Amino acid sequence: MNTFAYLLPENSDDRTRLLRYANGVDVPPTEVRFFIDKADTLKTPISKRPGGSRLFEELQPGDRIIFTDTDHFFSKLYPLDFHELISKWSSKNIEVVVVYPDGTFSFFTDPESIDLFRNAVETAGNMVMAKIKEALCPTEQ
């Protein structure tokens, strides 16, 4: 089993988080292959990004892919790309893992489980933005 990591964009905190996860499942840091794209490629389907396309060429049945944020991994602009990839990877027994900031992680094996995660992240993001707006622009009492 190969372990691949994807970052968009490269971030030392995210890289460290992914390497910690890999180490926890007995994968030495030197054996984690990183694929990295620049932030300006976010609006491009992952399969058409330079790092993403190289990742897809390398993935084989039984491999593991780890990342930190599904919003960066799959652009919201391409939900079909997202579902097709998870379906394809799950049929090839490719392990898809998201690693959270606190070090916990989740495995995703089908598009529905990813949708649940994405909806939770979006809801949490909306709540945070509302709190920021409230703090910056308090309503008059």
trRosetta pair geometry for C-beta under 8 A, 3 or more apart (Angstrom, degrees):
i j d omega theta_ij theta_ji phi_ij phi_ji
1 62 5.3 -115 -99 146 82 92
1 63 5.9 151 -160 -114 68 38
1 64 5.9 48 168 -12 114 98
1 95 7.7 21 -159 15 131 124
2 31 7.8 -141 -143 167 63 93
2 33 6.8 -5 175 11 113 121
2 58 7.3 -104 111 153 157 105
2 59 8.0 -150 74 -120 122 46
2 60 6.9 80 21 37 120 101
2 63 4.6 -19 58 -126 86 104
2 64 7.1 -159 94 34 46 70
3 22 5.6 129 141 -125 157 113
3 25 8.0 147 -94 83 145 122
3 27 4.7 27 2 -157 155 161
3 31 6.4 72 41 121 106 91
3 32 5.1 -49 102 -110 109 72
3 33 7.3 153 91 21 55 74
3 63 7.3 177 -80 -171 29 80
3 64 4.7 -15 -110 71 72 108
3 65 7.8 160 -160 -89 52 27
3 66 6.6 8 -173 -2 97 112
4 32 7.4 138 -116 -167 18 66
4 33 5.1 -31 -112 71 72 95
4 34 7.8 148 -166 -93 62 21
4 35 6.4 13 -178 -4 108 111
4 55 5.8 129 165 -143 145 97
4 58 6.5 135 -88 98 142 127
4 59 6.7 -84 9 -84 153 84
4 63 6.5 28 -1 164 107 124
4 64 7.0 172 26 90 67 55
4 65 4.9 -22 72 -109 98 75
4 66 7.3 169 87 23 47 68
5 15 7.6 104 133 -128 148 62
5 18 4.5 91 -135 165 138 150
5 19 7.9 -39 -59 -60 164 62
5 22 7.5 -73 -58 -51 122 129
5 32 5.4 28 -12 172 118 112
5 33 7.1 172 23 83 73 43
5 34 4.9 -28 72 -105 101 68
5 35 7.1 173 86 24 49 69
5 65 7.5 154 -91 -162 27 59
5 66 5.1 -27 -104 71 78 91
5 67 6.7 144 -161 -82 62 57
6 34 7.7 149 -90 -159 26 59
6 35 5.0 -22 -106 70 74 97
6 36 7.5 166 -158 -83 50 40
6 37 7.9 7 -171 3 92 96
6 46 7.9 23 -173 -154 153 127
6 51 6.8 137 -140 136 87 118
6 52 7.1 52 -140 -95 132 70
6 55 5.9 2 -86 -90 112 160
6 65 6.6 16 -10 -174 109 106
6 66 7.8 174 19 83 71 43
6 67 4.7 -24 61 -90 91 115
6 73 6.0 91 97 -115 133 94
7 10 5.0 74 117 -100 137 52
7 11 6.5 -160 -166 21 123 76
7 14 5.7 135 -123 109 111 132
7 15 6.5 -18 -76 -72 152 80
7 18 7.7 -113 -66 -12 103 151
7 34 6.5 -5 5 -165 111 107
7 35 7.5 165 25 84 67 48
7 36 4.8 -11 66 -111 98 84
7 37 7.6 -177 92 30 55 60
7 51 8.0 -62 57 152 62 163
7 67 7.3 -179 -75 -135 45 85
7 68 7.4 29 -110 16 75 111
7 72 7.8 -11 -168 133 39 142
8 36 7.2 163 -76 -159 52 55
8 37 4.7 -4 -104 64 99 96
8 38 7.6 13 -144 81 76 11
8 39 6.7 128 170 -95 76 49
8 41 7.0 -102 -142 71 120 101
8 42 6.6 137 156 -87 128 79
8 49 7.6 -18 -100 175 130 167
8 51 7.6 -173 -76 65 92 139
8 72 4.2 176 72 173 104 109
8 73 7.1 162 22 -78 124 40
9 36 7.2 54 -166 -175 52 97
9 37 7.1 -100 -107 95 58 54
9 38 5.6 14 -111 -148 108 38
9 39 4.2 -52 -41 -47 117 85
10 14 7.8 -155 -165 64 39 116
10 15 6.8 22 -164 -51 82 119
10 36 4.7 11 -65 -150 101 138
11 14 4.2 68 74 14 105 110
11 15 6.6 -179 83 -13 51 84
12 15 5.5 -51 -142 37 34 114
12 16 6.2 37 157 -21 66 105
13 16 5.8 -55 -150 36 29 111
13 17 6.4 32 151 -21 63 106
14 17 5.5 -52 -147 34 33 114
14 18 6.4 30 156 -17 66 104
14 68 4.5 -110 -143 -4 106 160
14 69 7.8 -64 -120 -7 132 104
15 18 6.0 -58 -150 37 29 108
15 19 6.3 26 154 -16 65 109
15 34 7.2 -1 -125 -109 101 144
16 19 5.8 -58 -145 40 30 109
16 20 6.3 36 154 -24 65 104
17 20 5.8 -52 -150 32 29 113
17 21 6.7 30 152 -18 62 103
17 68 6.0 77 86 -100 136 123
17 99 5.3 163 146 121 104 125
17 101 6.9 -74 -108 -120 148 40
17 103 7.1 -141 -145 -93 88 58
18 21 5.7 -50 -152 34 34 112
18 22 6.4 35 151 -19 66 105
18 32 6.9 149 134 -180 105 152
18 34 8.0 114 97 -100 149 99
18 66 5.2 144 -145 115 100 122
18 67 7.4 -8 -98 -110 125 24
18 68 6.6 -95 -58 -52 99 99
18 99 5.8 164 -94 39 58 149
19 22 5.5 -50 -145 36 35 113
19 23 6.2 39 154 -21 65 104
19 29 4.9 25 -152 -115 113 103
19 32 6.3 -148 -105 31 72 158
20 23 5.7 -54 -149 36 30 112
20 24 6.4 33 151 -22 63 107
20 99 7.9 146 70 -175 93 146
20 103 6.4 -69 117 -124 136 99
21 24 5.6 -60 -155 34 32 114
21 25 6.8 7 156 0 66 105
21 66 5.9 176 93 -159 140 152
21 97 7.1 173 162 129 145 136
21 99 4.5 -103 -51 -103 149 142
21 103 7.4 177 -75 -156 81 66
21 105 5.9 93 -128 -64 128 144
22 25 6.3 -71 -153 47 32 94
22 27 4.0 -77 -178 76 90 113
22 28 7.8 -35 135 77 111 12
22 29 6.6 121 88 -93 130 52
22 31 7.7 -175 172 75 131 87
22 32 4.8 -61 -106 -71 170 130
22 66 6.8 -143 -64 20 90 159
23 26 7.6 37 -175 -82 34 18
23 27 6.8 -94 -72 64 28 63
23 28 7.4 46 -104 -118 72 30
23 29 6.5 -7 -67 -53 100 83
27 31 5.4 -123 -177 81 84 116
27 32 6.1 92 134 -64 121 90
27 64 8.0 -128 -61 63 156 140
28 31 4.9 84 64 5 82 105
28 32 7.9 -145 97 -15 47 82
29 32 5.9 -49 -156 17 42 112
32 66 7.9 -46 -144 42 118 124
33 58 7.0 -106 105 151 154 162
35 51 4.0 140 166 180 85 96
35 52 6.8 127 142 -74 130 30
35 54 5.7 -176 -128 80 119 103
35 55 4.1 -106 7 -65 174 105
35 58 8.0 -168 -62 29 131 136
36 51 5.0 -155 65 -101 24 154
37 41 4.6 -83 166 58 122 141
37 46 8.0 -149 -9 -135 156 71
37 49 4.4 -8 -111 167 150 133
37 50 6.2 148 -109 53 89 79
37 51 4.1 -133 -54 29 79 120
37 52 6.1 -7 -46 -23 137 89
38 41 5.5 101 66 -5 72 101
39 42 6.1 -9 -177 -31 55 110
41 44 4.8 -56 -172 35 76 120
41 49 4.5 98 159 -121 141 111
41 50 7.5 -116 -95 14 161 81
42 72 6.9 -73 -117 -135 101 63
42 75 5.7 130 167 -98 65 110
43 75 6.0 120 -122 -141 27 154
43 77 6.0 39 -149 12 68 154
44 48 5.1 -113 169 87 106 108
44 49 5.3 133 96 -70 119 83
44 75 7.2 138 59 -20 27 150
45 48 4.9 73 66 14 86 105
45 49 7.5 -147 96 -20 43 84
45 52 7.8 -153 127 113 59 157
45 75 6.7 -112 -98 33 41 117
45 78 4.6 125 -99 -104 91 172
45 81 4.6 -157 -142 -112 117 167
46 49 5.6 -46 -148 18 41 115
46 52 3.8 -165 174 -142 72 151
46 73 6.5 6 -85 172 146 56
46 74 6.2 -64 -22 -98 127 55
46 75 7.3 177 -40 -4 79 87
46 78 7.8 -156 1 75 76 144
46 81 6.8 156 28 147 86 130
46 85 7.4 6 63 -65 127 164
47 52 5.8 -106 -79 133 19 118
47 53 6.0 74 -179 -89 47 74
47 56 5.9 36 -125 -37 80 158
47 81 6.5 -140 3 -156 112 119
47 85 7.5 -163 -54 -80 110 122
48 52 7.1 10 46 78 30 126
48 53 6.5 36 -122 -58 15 114
49 52 3.9 74 59 16 100 114
49 53 6.4 -176 72 -14 46 84
50 53 6.3 -60 -146 34 20 105
50 54 6.7 15 158 -13 59 108
51 54 5.8 -59 -151 38 32 109
51 55 6.3 38 152 -24 67 105
52 55 5.5 -52 -150 32 32 116
52 56 6.5 31 154 -19 65 103
53 56 5.7 -50 -150 34 35 112
53 57 6.7 38 151 -22 64 102
54 57 5.6 -52 -152 32 35 114
54 58 6.5 28 153 -15 66 109
55 58 6.0 -68 -154 39 30 107
55 59 6.4 37 156 -34 69 103
55 65 7.3 75 -179 -122 123 126
56 59 6.0 -42 -141 18 32 114
58 63 7.9 132 127 -127 82 170
59 63 5.2 -146 -148 58 69 147
59 65 6.8 -23 -105 -57 121 120
59 89 7.4 -53 167 -114 148 99
59 92 7.8 91 143 107 107 147
59 94 6.0 16 -175 -118 119 143
60 63 5.3 104 56 -30 64 117
60 92 7.9 -141 163 165 33 127
61 92 4.3 -122 -100 180 81 88
61 93 5.3 53 -169 53 87 97
61 94 6.8 -105 -128 -57 38 79
62 92 7.8 -93 -15 149 48 79
62 93 5.4 11 -73 105 53 112
62 94 7.2 -24 24 -90 13 53
63 94 5.4 -4 65 -129 78 90
63 95 7.3 -135 111 30 40 80
64 94 7.2 167 -93 -173 27 66
64 95 4.1 -20 -111 68 80 111
64 96 7.9 -176 -157 -71 58 25
64 97 6.5 8 -174 2 102 116
65 89 7.5 -66 20 -146 129 147
65 94 6.4 23 -1 164 103 111
65 95 7.2 170 25 86 58 60
65 96 5.6 -9 65 -112 97 64
65 97 7.2 174 88 28 48 73
66 97 4.7 -22 -107 74 80 104
66 98 7.6 154 -158 -96 62 22
66 99 5.9 31 -176 -19 109 114
66 105 8.0 -38 -138 -140 107 135
67 70 7.4 112 98 -77 123 48
67 72 7.3 -152 171 79 123 103
67 73 4.9 92 124 -75 164 128
67 97 7.7 148 25 86 57 58
67 98 6.1 -32 76 -111 74 68
67 99 7.4 -178 91 21 24 84
68 72 7.4 15 73 43 81 132
68 98 6.8 99 -141 -162 17 75
68 99 5.6 -47 -101 67 68 83
68 100 7.7 127 -154 -100 73 21
68 101 7.9 70 -164 -64 111 62
69 72 4.4 62 87 13 108 105
69 73 6.6 170 91 -13 55 88
69 98 7.4 104 -70 -151 17 112
69 121 7.9 131 -152 -148 79 154
70 73 5.1 -57 -136 42 41 113
70 74 5.8 -16 180 32 78 98
70 98 6.2 -45 -45 -96 91 141
70 114 6.3 160 -135 -162 151 97
70 117 6.1 103 -1 111 151 120
70 118 5.6 -98 100 -84 139 88
70 121 6.9 175 49 9 105 159
71 74 7.6 -74 -129 63 14 63
71 76 7.0 -11 -140 -42 77 97
71 118 7.4 132 -70 -132 73 87
71 121 6.5 -143 -40 129 111 145
74 78 6.7 -122 -175 77 82 94
74 79 7.9 78 154 -109 121 41
74 81 6.8 178 -147 97 99 98
74 82 4.0 81 -171 -102 147 105
74 85 7.4 -162 -95 45 121 139
74 114 7.9 47 25 171 151 137
75 78 5.2 62 72 19 95 98
75 81 7.9 27 50 64 86 135
76 79 7.1 6 -167 -61 48 86
78 81 3.8 2 151 22 117 124
78 82 6.2 137 108 -23 77 88
79 82 5.2 -53 -151 35 38 121
79 83 6.3 33 156 -15 71 104
80 83 5.9 -54 -145 40 33 105
80 84 6.0 33 158 -19 67 110
81 84 6.0 -59 -145 39 24 110
81 85 6.3 23 158 -19 62 110
82 85 6.2 -62 -152 34 22 108
82 86 6.7 13 159 -11 61 108
82 111 7.2 108 125 -131 84 101
82 114 7.0 -160 165 123 108 145
83 86 6.1 -58 -145 39 31 105
83 87 6.1 30 158 -17 66 110
83 111 4.2 31 -133 -120 80 145
84 87 5.8 -60 -148 40 28 111
84 88 6.0 27 156 -20 65 110
85 88 5.6 -56 -143 38 29 110
85 89 6.0 24 160 -15 66 109
86 89 5.9 -55 -141 41 28 107
86 90 6.1 27 160 -19 65 108
86 96 6.7 -65 -124 3 83 167
86 108 6.5 -63 -138 137 120 115
86 109 7.9 111 179 147 97 17
86 110 6.4 96 143 -171 115 21
86 111 4.7 142 78 -76 134 67
86 114 5.5 -123 -88 -11 160 145
87 90 6.1 -56 -144 37 25 107
87 91 6.4 23 157 -18 61 108
87 110 7.2 42 -93 -143 62 64
87 111 5.9 -17 -51 -33 87 110
88 91 6.0 -61 -153 36 28 109
88 92 6.6 10 154 -5 64 112
89 92 5.8 -68 -148 46 34 102
89 94 3.9 -78 -167 60 91 122
89 96 5.9 78 120 -47 146 118
90 93 7.6 40 -173 -76 35 27
90 94 7.2 -86 -68 49 27 76
90 96 7.7 -59 -68 3 78 118
90 109 4.9 99 -122 -179 118 64
90 110 5.5 29 -69 -80 170 58
95 107 6.6 -55 -163 -139 88 108
96 107 6.9 112 75 -164 60 60
96 108 4.5 -51 93 64 114 93
96 109 7.2 172 38 -78 100 39
96 114 8.0 -22 116 -77 143 115
97 105 5.4 12 -177 176 104 125
97 106 7.1 163 -151 81 60 40
97 107 5.6 -31 -97 -99 76 62
97 108 7.5 179 -86 14 27 79
98 105 6.4 170 85 -154 47 73
98 106 5.3 -4 54 54 94 90
98 108 6.8 47 -9 -17 101 117
98 117 6.9 129 30 -175 156 156
99 103 7.3 -20 -174 -144 96 31
99 104 7.8 165 -155 90 56 34
99 105 4.7 -27 -104 -99 62 103
100 103 7.0 -38 76 35 77 18
100 104 4.9 -4 45 66 121 80
100 105 6.5 -162 6 -83 80 43
100 106 7.7 60 -31 -7 106 92
106 113 7.9 -165 156 161 120 115
106 117 6.6 178 88 -96 155 134
108 113 4.9 -178 -137 100 78 117
108 114 5.0 63 -158 -69 142 85
108 117 7.0 -73 -87 -3 124 145
109 113 6.3 55 41 22 63 147
110 113 5.4 95 60 6 75 100
110 114 7.5 -144 98 -2 42 89
111 114 5.6 -60 -153 39 39 111
111 115 6.2 43 152 -25 72 103
112 115 5.5 -49 -148 31 35 114
112 116 6.7 38 153 -21 64 100
113 116 5.8 -48 -154 30 35 113
113 117 6.7 34 149 -16 63 104
114 117 5.6 -56 -152 38 36 112
114 118 6.1 37 151 -21 70 106
115 118 5.6 -53 -143 37 32 112
115 119 6.2 32 157 -19 65 106
116 119 6.0 -55 -148 36 27 110
116 120 6.5 27 153 -19 62 107
117 120 5.8 -58 -151 35 31 111
117 121 6.4 28 154 -17 66 107
118 121 5.8 -56 -148 37 31 110
118 122 6.2 29 155 -18 66 108
119 122 5.7 -54 -144 38 30 111
119 123 6.2 32 156 -20 65 106
120 123 5.8 -54 -147 36 29 111
120 124 6.3 28 155 -17 64 107
121 124 5.8 -56 -147 38 30 110
121 125 6.2 32 153 -21 64 108
122 125 5.6 -54 -147 36 30 114
122 126 6.4 32 154 -20 64 104
123 126 5.8 -53 -150 34 31 111
123 127 6.5 31 152 -19 63 105
124 127 5.7 -55 -151 35 33 113
124 128 6.5 33 152 -19 66 104
125 128 5.7 -53 -148 35 32 111
125 129 6.3 31 154 -18 65 106
126 129 5.7 -54 -146 38 31 111
126 130 6.4 35 153 -22 64 105
127 130 5.7 -52 -150 33 31 113
127 131 6.6 31 151 -18 63 105
128 131 5.7 -56 -152 36 33 111
128 132 6.4 33 151 -19 67 105
129 132 5.6 -51 -146 35 34 112
129 133 6.3 35 154 -19 66 106
130 133 5.7 -53 -147 38 30 112
130 134 6.2 34 152 -22 64 107
131 134 5.6 -52 -145 36 30 114
131 135 6.3 30 154 -19 64 106
132 135 5.8 -57 -150 37 30 110
132 136 6.2 17 157 -9 66 111
133 136 6.0 -63 -142 45 28 103
133 137 5.8 -32 177 38 68 105
134 137 7.2 -76 -120 65 16 66
134 138 6.5 49 176 -100 60 60
134 139 7.8 -40 -137 -10 77 87
135 138 7.2 2 -140 -61 17 86
